[in-house]
Amino acid sequence: MNPGLMTAATGRHFARPGNRFWPVLHLSGFTTRLLKPSEQRELLSYGLGITNVVARATARADELSAEEYREGGRLLALKVARLRPRWLAVVGVTAYRAAFDDRKAQVGPQERTIGETRLWVLPNPSGLNAHWTAQTMAAEFARLREAAGDA
């Protein structure tokens, strides 16, 4: 989505203590061990990358405007078209809907592609997203990992 204030201060994604991204990434089988935010560059060794939809840091994602999301989606699509990953996973269905103007999107694989890049929406690991547990998020992340392994 966009960097939180802790991420902006540290330069590390999902850096706020208690954010479930790193544990969920490990529980889902994407990484062989639990990585710390300071080890985010190690994602490359797993064939993974990480970026933001919107660059501006905020305390909460709902502080972003619809225009910021749309412009972020446009810029992300250009980056994807240039780098041509097999998959783009967007963390947070609300961010995906706003960035790609798809109000009906749900968590999971999307019909839309960017060139040959397939899209998947993952649940937001923020503690504010309490109706997803670490285990249910890890199961959804694992569905993507399995689908990406089959691609």
Backbone torsions as a table, in degrees:
resi	resn	phi	psi	omega
1	MET	NA	-94.5	176.7
2	ASN	-144.2	159.9	-179.1
3	PRO	-70.8	137.5	169.5
4	GLY	-76.9	175.1	-177.5
5	LEU	-64.5	-36.8	178.4
6	MET	-66.5	-41.7	177.4
7	THR	-61.8	-43.9	179.4
8	ALA	-62.7	-39.8	-178.6
9	ALA	-70.1	-35.5	-175.6
10	THR	-98.6	-19.4	-174.6
11	GLY	75.0	19.1	-177.5
12	ARG	-124.4	130.5	-179.2
13	HIS	-66.7	143.9	176.7
14	PHE	50.9	47.2	-172.8
15	ALA	-85.4	-15.7	-177.6
16	ARG	-65.2	129.3	175.8
17	PRO	-56.4	136.5	-179.1
18	GLY	94.8	-14.6	175.3
19	ASN	-66.7	137.6	-171.6
20	ARG	-92.4	2.4	-175.9
21	PHE	-56.4	-54.6	-174.5
22	TRP	-64.8	-45.3	175.1
23	PRO	-62.0	-40.5	-179.8
24	VAL	-66.1	-39.9	178.1
25	LEU	-58.6	-42.1	178.8
26	HIS	-70.9	-47.6	-179.8
27	LEU	-58.3	-30.6	-178.0
28	SER	-79.0	-10.9	-179.8
29	GLY	93.0	3.9	177.3
30	PHE	-68.3	-32.1	178.7
31	THR	-124.6	151.2	-178.0
32	THR	-81.0	-13.8	176.8
33	ARG	-148.0	165.2	178.9
34	LEU	-74.1	114.8	177.4
35	LEU	-87.2	153.2	174.2
36	LYS	-97.1	156.6	176.3
37	PRO	-52.6	-33.1	179.6
38	SER	-68.2	-12.6	-179.8
39	GLU	-104.2	18.5	-174.0
40	GLN	-57.4	-28.6	179.1
41	ARG	-65.5	-21.6	177.4
42	GLU	-66.7	-16.3	176.8
43	LEU	-57.3	-32.4	-179.9
44	LEU	-59.3	-34.4	179.8
45	SER	-68.9	-16.7	176.1
46	TYR	-97.2	3.5	-177.6
47	GLY	77.6	22.1	-178.4
48	LEU	-113.7	151.1	173.9
49	GLY	-130.7	168.1	-179.0
50	ILE	-145.9	137.3	179.1
51	THR	-153.5	-178.8	178.3
52	ASN	-112.4	153.7	171.2
53	VAL	-77.7	-43.7	179.1
54	VAL	-122.2	134.0	-175.3
55	ALA	-79.1	-26.3	-173.6
56	ARG	-69.7	128.9	178.3
57	ALA	-78.5	139.3	175.9
58	THR	-142.7	161.9	175.6
59	ALA	-70.4	-35.7	-179.7
60	ARG	-137.5	146.1	-178.6
61	ALA	-63.6	-27.1	-178.9
62	ASP	-72.3	-1.3	174.6
63	GLU	-81.4	-9.4	179.7
64	LEU	-84.0	147.1	178.2
65	SER	-85.8	160.9	176.6
66	ALA	-59.2	-38.1	179.8
67	GLU	-65.6	-38.6	177.4
68	GLU	-62.2	-42.4	177.8
69	TYR	-63.6	-46.6	-179.2
70	ARG	-61.2	-44.9	178.9
71	GLU	-65.3	-39.5	176.5
72	GLY	-61.7	-41.2	177.2
73	GLY	-63.7	-40.6	178.5
74	ARG	-62.7	-46.7	-180.0
75	LEU	-66.5	-38.1	178.0
76	LEU	-65.3	-40.2	178.2
77	ALA	-62.3	-38.1	176.9
78	LEU	-64.8	-42.0	178.4
79	LYS	-62.7	-43.8	179.8
80	VAL	-64.0	-42.5	179.4
81	ALA	-61.8	-34.0	179.9
82	ARG	-76.8	-43.9	-174.6
83	LEU	-86.5	-24.3	175.7
84	ARG	53.9	52.7	173.2
85	PRO	-68.7	158.7	176.7
86	ARG	-68.7	-36.1	-177.6
87	TRP	-133.8	146.3	167.4
88	LEU	-121.9	120.5	175.2
89	ALA	-106.3	127.6	176.5
90	VAL	-106.1	124.8	-179.6
91	VAL	-87.8	111.2	178.6
92	GLY	110.9	113.0	-178.3
93	VAL	-66.7	-35.0	179.0
94	THR	-64.6	-42.5	178.3
95	ALA	-64.0	-43.4	179.4
96	TYR	-61.8	-48.5	-179.5
97	ARG	-56.2	-44.4	-178.2
98	ALA	-71.5	-43.1	-175.5
99	ALA	-70.3	-34.5	-175.1
100	PHE	-113.4	14.3	175.3
101	ASP	48.4	52.2	-179.2
102	ASP	-129.5	83.7	-173.8
103	ARG	-64.7	-18.6	-176.7
104	LYS	-98.0	-1.1	-177.9
105	ALA	-58.5	145.4	176.2
106	GLN	-125.8	165.7	174.0
107	VAL	-59.1	135.9	178.9
108	GLY	124.9	-169.6	-178.8
109	PRO	-68.3	147.0	-179.6
110	GLN	-109.9	153.7	176.0
111	GLU	-73.5	-33.3	-178.5
112	ARG	-64.9	146.3	171.3
113	THR	-129.3	163.5	169.8
114	ILE	-117.6	100.6	-170.5
115	GLY	62.3	-124.8	177.6
116	GLU	-90.3	-4.8	-177.1
117	THR	-77.8	124.3	177.5
118	ARG	-87.0	152.3	-175.4
119	LEU	-116.0	143.7	177.9
120	TRP	-140.3	136.6	175.3
121	VAL	-102.7	127.1	178.1
122	LEU	-108.5	154.8	177.1
123	PRO	-67.0	149.1	178.0
124	ASN	-72.7	124.4	-177.0
125	PRO	-80.7	4.2	178.4
126	SER	-58.1	147.0	175.3
127	GLY	-62.3	-20.8	176.8
128	LEU	-69.0	-18.2	-179.5
129	ASN	-93.5	66.7	-169.5
130	ALA	-73.2	-19.1	-178.1
131	HIS	-77.5	-7.6	170.9
132	TRP	-104.3	123.6	175.0
133	THR	-85.8	167.6	175.8
134	ALA	-58.4	-38.0	-178.4
135	GLN	-69.4	-43.6	-179.9
136	THR	-70.1	-34.3	174.8
137	MET	-65.5	-44.5	-179.6
138	ALA	-60.6	-36.6	178.0
139	ALA	-64.2	-39.9	178.5
140	GLU	-69.9	-41.3	175.7
141	PHE	-60.3	-40.7	-179.9
142	ALA	-64.9	-34.7	176.1
143	ARG	-60.1	-42.3	176.7
144	LEU	-65.0	-45.3	-179.6
145	ARG	-57.5	-43.7	179.6
146	GLU	-65.8	-43.0	178.8
147	ALA	-64.6	-39.8	179.9
148	ALA	-67.8	-33.4	177.0
149	GLY	-68.9	-25.9	179.3
150	ASP	-85.1	-15.1	-174.5
151	ALA	-73.8	NA	NA
